[in-house]
């Protein structure tokens, strides 16, 4: 659990400042579960430049609670949490100073979003909160007020969690919990899972990842692992310490994240998935009569594939669709095995390429039209899909056939070209599996919106 906070102070000499306003959001990695926002009477005057900066003046604080009156609530909000703040050293020092005046030794583990953003967003010219959230398209209200800055930090931290594909932030949190000896039961773990689309991560008692999966219903899938009788399920049941998850809303992003993170982390129980699931591919070959044939074959890295498939049924269904759309011959696409004319010729749905009634040049022109339209290397597009909430959408960026990554954005933040996307993009690896996941999803999904540029 994280306590994301921001503190406004009176200003003044080091360790003599007083708190004028505090905002704390308790964040479970996915959503805010509690919050505390209050003005605080510092019992000392506010420096004039701070009044101009924050708009908080001495008169506003005269009837506000003093720090000792809100101290208990602050402890409740931060207990067993990692403190997250933009320039966390400052906020943590101020809190410790205030508690020390009350004779209490306040201690907490901290996480600084300035340092995190410098590591995960090195391309940004500035890492100040205002400039950073503006560059990332994060809406912000009440700048230099505790509530506005804390809420902006929540949204920034959520984006940084998405960009942390190596899972260092989450792993460190789990290690902290392990030191406390907190071992949740399987039933408790399942109850904390959402019935939504996303990726889930199964950790052992050292915080290490032993399995990564994706599902359109995370709770249901995790429950299947915990109640199953397969060898893999039994190993998960024996070794699991905790399960974390990331909602994606979009099944495409869940598939892409699962694919990439299995390759990065190589969890021991994902051995089978480290290999490509796309074992069949579509190739084009010239036959002895000069006609271009389309063939489904086992994937061969030495040959140029048009697209790939995870099953023979998917491959045949796609090839039937291609054959019909581009008016190709079922014999020359391998869908009808015969030494004579194809069945479609007999019912006048094939114009006879199978028996030489049209020239190779005329027929091959149709094949070339198909190849041109399916040439992934020339594709420049943004794939728009569902987000994690009603007011959100997801976007996957492909430039010159290269998968660049994905992003989530609010509906009032229009995505029409790649330059807007780049600032909020979570970069991902471009590889054969990612390409085939995208192509396969585009073939199957009716809900996805494609913006070509």
N, C-alpha and C positions, 0 to 999 in steps of 0.2 A: 504494500500500500504506500502511496506517496501523499505527502502534504505539500501542496504547491502554494507558495505564499509570496506576498509582497508587503513591505513595511515602508511607511513614510515617517520621517523623523523631523525634529525641530531644527536640525543642523547644529553647528557649533563645534567645539573642540572634541577631538577623538575620545571616545568612551564617556563623554559627558552629554551625548545626545539623548533625547527622550522620544518615545514612540508617540506619533500623533494619529496614526491610522494603521490598521492591520486587516488583511484579507487572507484567509486560508481556505483552499479547496482540497478536500480529501478525494483523491483520484485513484481508482483501482487499476489503472492501466487502460481502461476503456471508457469509463464515464465517471462523472462526479457523484459521489455517494453522500457527501456532507459538506457544509460550508459554514464559515464564520467570518463576518465582516463587521467592523466596529471602528468608530472614532475613539481615540484614547486621550484623556487629559494628562499631558506630560508633567504638569505642575511646574514647568519652566517656560519662558517666552519662546516663541518661534522666531527664527532668524528672518529678517525682511525678504531676503532673496528666495527663501523657501516658500513664503506666503505667495510671492509672485509665480513661482514654479507650480505649486500644487493647488493654490486657491484656498487652502486651509488657513484660517486665521485664529487668533487667540480667543475671540468671542465665540466661535463655533465649538470650541473645546471646553468651555467653562462648565457646561452641564454634562459632558461626556464622562463615562466611567474611567476611574484611574486604573493603572496597570494591574494593581493587586486584585482589582475586582474582575478582571477578565483573565487572569493568569490560569485559573483552574480550567477554563474552557479551552485555552490554548494548549494546555497539556493534554486534555482529552482529544483534541484534534490532531496532535502530532505524535501521540504515544504509539510506539511500534511502527512508525512511518519513516520513510526516507524523506528528508526535507529537500524540496526542489525550489530553486529561485534563480532569477537572472542576476548574476553576481551574488551567489549564495553566501560567500564569505561575509559580505556586509550584513545581510539579513540575520545570519546565524550569530554574528558577533553582537548585534544589537539585542537580539533575544537573550543571549547569555548574560549580557550586561544588565538588562532589566531584571532577570531572575536572580542574579547575584545580589542585587540591591535588596531583594526579599529574603536572602539567605538560602537560596535554592540553587543547586548545581544542575543546570539544564544541559543535557547532552543528547545529540542526535547525529545520525549519519546524514551527510549532505550530498547533493548532486547539483552542479551548476550548469544551467542551460547556455551560458556564454561559452564555457569550455566544450560542452557537447556540440554546440553549433559550429564552433571552430573546427572540430574534428569531423563532423558529419556534413557540414556545408562549407567546405574550405573555399569555394568559388565566390562566396558572398563578400562584397567589398567592406561591409560594416556588420558588426555583430552586436551593436546596440539594439535594445529591444524595439524601439520605434522604427528604425530603419529596416531591421530584419523582418518584422512582421509585415511591413508595407511591401517589401520586395517579394515576400512569399504569399501575398494576397490574403493574409489573415486579418479579418476585421478587428478594429480596436476602438474602444470608446473610453473616455475619461483617462487620457494619458496623464501620467504622474499622479494618479490617485490609486490607492492600494487595490481597490476592486478591479478597475480597468486593467492595470498592469498584471495582476494575478491571473485574470481570465485570459489575457493575451498569452501569458506564460503557459497556461494549461494547453491552449491550442498549439503553441509552438512545441511543447514537450510531446504532445500526441503525434505531431508530424515527425519529430526526431526519433520517436519510437519506431515509426514506420520505416525511416531511413536506416535504422540500425539493423541491417540484414544479418550481421554477425551475432546479434542478440546479446551483446555485452552488458547492456543496461539491465535487461530482465535476469540474466544469469547472476549478476552481482546481487540483485534483490533476493533471489532464491538462496544464495549462499548466506546472506544475512539472516534469513529465516531459519536455515538449517542450524546456524550457530545458536539460535534460541531454542532449538529442539522442538519446533512445531512440525508435527507429522500428521497431516490431514488423512482421514479415512477415505476409502474409495467413494463411498456414498456422498460424503461432503464435497469431494472433487467434482462429481457428476452434477450435483445440485448447483454448483457455481458456474457451470458451463452454459452458454447461451444456445437457444435453438435456432441459430442463424448460420449463414454461410461464412466460411473463413478457414484459417489454418490453425491447427493445434499442435502443441509441442509437449512431449512427454519427457519429464526429467527424472533422473535417479537421485539418490541421496547425496550425491556430490555436486548436484546442480547441472550435471552434464545431460546433453540431449541423447535419448536412446531411440526416439521415434518422432517423425514429423508426418502429419497427415492433413488432408483437406476434406471438407464435407459441406454439403448444403444445410446440414443440421449437426453442428458440432456436438451438442449434448447427446444426441442419439448415437453418433459414431463412437464417442468416448465410452458410453455405456456398453456398446457392443464389444469394445476391447476388454472391458472389465468383467463381462459375463460370458465371453466366448471360450471355447474349448480347444482352439487351435494352439499349436506350439508357440506361435508369436503372441497370441493373447495371454497365454499362461506366463510367458516371460515378462510381458508388460505388467501383469497383475503382481508378480513377485518383486519387480524392480522399481515400480513407479513410486515417486515421492511427491511429485506435484505435476499438474498440467496447466500450462499457460496457453493463451490463444490470442489470435488477432482476427477480428471481424473484417471482412472485405466487401460484403454486400454482393459484389460481382464474383461469379464462379470463375470467370476467366482469370481475374487477378489471383484468386485462391490457387488455381492450377499453376500459374506462372511462379508464384511465391514458393509453393511446395516444390516445384521442379528445381528452382535455383537453390533453395536452402538445404535441400537434401544433398546437392552437389557440394555446397560449402561445408556443411557440418558432418556429412557422412555418418549419420546415426547408425549404430550397430544393427538395429532391427529394420532398417530400410535397405538392406543389401540388394534386394531384387530391383528396387526402384532406382538404384544408382545407374543401372543400364537403361538405355533408351527403351521406352515403351512402344516406339514407332518402328516396328520390325519389317513392315511392308512399305514399298514405295512404288510410285508410278513413273515409268520411264517411256521415252519415245525412241523407236528404232525404225530404220529404213529396211523394208523387205526386198527380196530379189526382183520384184516387179516395179520397184520405185515408189511404193506407197508407204507413208509414215504410219506405223503401228503404235498404239498405246498398249503398254503391258504392265500388269501388276506383278511385281517380283519381290523376292526377299531383298532387303536393303543392302546395297553394295556401295561402300564409301568411295570406290574408284569411279563410279558413274554419276552423272548429273541427274538428280531426281527432280521431278516436277512438284510433287508433294508426297507426304507419307501418311500412313494409317496405323492405328493400333490394333485393328482386327480385319480379317478378310471380308466380313460382312460390311463394315464401313467402307472398305475399298471398293467393293462391287456396287454398293448403293451410289457412291460418288461417281463411279465410272458410267453407270446407267444414266445418271443425270447429265454428265458431260456429253455422252453419246447422243442423247435426245436433243439437248440444247444446241449443239454445234452440227447436228445432222451428219453424224459419223456412222460408220458401218460397224455393227456388233461383232462381225467376224474379225475386223481389223483392230478392234479394241479388246479382243480376247474374251468377249462375253458370250459368244456363240461358236462352239467348236464344230467345224464342218470343213469338208474338202470341196464342197460346192458352194452355191449361193447361200447367204444367211436367211434366217426365217423372216426377218423384216422385209427382205426383197420380195418374198412371196406375197406379202400383204401390202406391197407398194409403199413401205415406209423407209426403204433404202433404195437409192438410185443406181446400185450395181457396182460400186467400187470393188466389191468382193469377187466379181467375175469380169472385171475390166471394162464395164460399160461406160464408165466415166474415166477421164485421164488422171494419171497420178498428179499432174499439175493442179487440176481443178479440185481434187480431193484434198491434196496437201495444203492448199490455201485455207481450208476450213480448220485443219489441224494447227496451222500457224496462227490463225485468229485465236484459237483456244490457248495456245502457248503464250501468246502476247498478253492476253487478258489475265492469265494466271501467273505471269512472271512476277514473283514476289520481290525480286531484286530492284524493281523500278517503283515499288509502291511507296507513296508518301501519304500517310493517313493517321487520323486519330480515331480510336474506337471508343465510343461513349457507351457506358453501361450503368447499371444500378450502383448506388453508393451504399454506405452503411446506415443511412437514415433517409427519411422521406425527403428532406431538403438537400440531399447531397447526391452527386454523381461521381463516377470514376472515369478515368481516361487512360488509355494505353497508347503510347506514341511509337510510330514506326516511321523512320526516315530512310529513304533509299533502300528499303527492304531490311533495315537494321532495327531491331527492337531496342528502344532506348530506355524504357521503364514505364512506370505508371504513376498516377496521382489521383487524389481525391479533391473535389472542389465543391463549394456551395453553389446552389442554383443561380444566385444573383451574380456570380463571378463567371462571366461568359468565356468559354474556351473555343476559339475559332482558328487559332494558328499555333504552331509549335513554340514561337517565341514566348507566348504567355505561359505555356506549360513548363518550360525548362526550369523556371525558378522553383516550382513546387514539386518537380519530378523526383521520384525515388529511382535512381539509376539501377538498371539490372543488366545481367550478362546476356549478350546475344549469342545464341547457340542453336543447333539444329532442333533440339527438343522444344525450345521456346517458339521457334518459327512454326513448327508443326502443331503445337498447342493452339497458337493463334489461328492458323489456317483451319484446323479442325473445328474450333469454336465458331469461327465465321460461317462455316458450312452448316452448322447445326442450329445456331441461335437466330431466332427471329426478332428478338428484342433489341439486339445491338444496333447502334447508330454509327454509321461510318462517315467521317468528314475527310474528304480528299483535299490535298493542297499541293 
